[in-house]
Amino acid sequence: MMLGPWSSSQSVPPRRLSFCDLWRRRNPAVREFSWFSTRGNGFRIDHAFLSATLAARVGSIRYSHHERLAGISDHSPLILDLGT
């Protein structure tokens, strides 16, 4: 699932490769942001686009806001727990 138009500078959009935005697929109604502008506008710009095979191996997927709130990074990293 794509959140916006695909940039023509990028070769093939993930959905055409049968990749999915796993966080959005599992959280269709949730508004959560991984980065905020200096004006306070939130954006979810950190993604994990996965094939169906790999997505099936993911346990949990979540944003960790600790790093951003503590000033370690300006992003909230997206964390995936992959099974073997």
Residue, then its C-alpha position, 0 to 999 in steps of 0.5 A: m500500500m502506498l501512501g502517496p504518489w510514486s516519484s518518477s525518479q524512482s524506478v519501480p514502485p514497491r506495490r508493483l514488486s508485490f511489496c507491502d508497507l507492513w506497518r500500515r497493513r497491520n495498523p490501517a487506522v493508526r496515525e503515528f509519525s517517525w519524524f517531525s518538522t521544525r513546524g511540528n508537522g509529523f510524517r511517517i517517513d521510515h518504512a519497511f517494504l516487504s515481500a509477502t514471504l518475508a512479511a509472514r516472518v515478522g513478529s512485531i513491528r513498531y516505532s521506537h520513539h525513545e531515541r527521538l524524544a531523548g535527542i539521540s536521533d531526529h527519527s523514531p526507528l522502525i523496529l521489526d522482529l524477524g523470525t527465523 
